[in-house]
Amino acid sequence: MKLSVVIPAYNEVKTIRDIVALVRSVPYEKEILIVDDCSKDGTQTILKEMENEPDIRVFYHTVNR
């Protein structure tokens, strides 16, 4: 069994790495799903780097919802 953790993100450039690190520190098998809500502050650049990590899937909204 795997835990799915959904992280909504909007302009989280200062915190997204810390949030992901905290989620990863939980001792369960997990997948991390990050939904970017059309960030404008550089969050998407960080998420593009994280996309290649095996436990992370990133989804992007084209407009802020």
C-alpha angles and dihedrals in degrees: 000000000000129000115228114208117194116202117191111207132193119163094339099146091131096048113024095092091050092047092051091047091053092049091048091052092065107102099234132100103259149162120218118218114191119193113196112204097208097290117198101191105074098278090121091057091056092045091052087059091049095049092085094057111106097230096048132079119181127202124190129208113212091211131031110262 
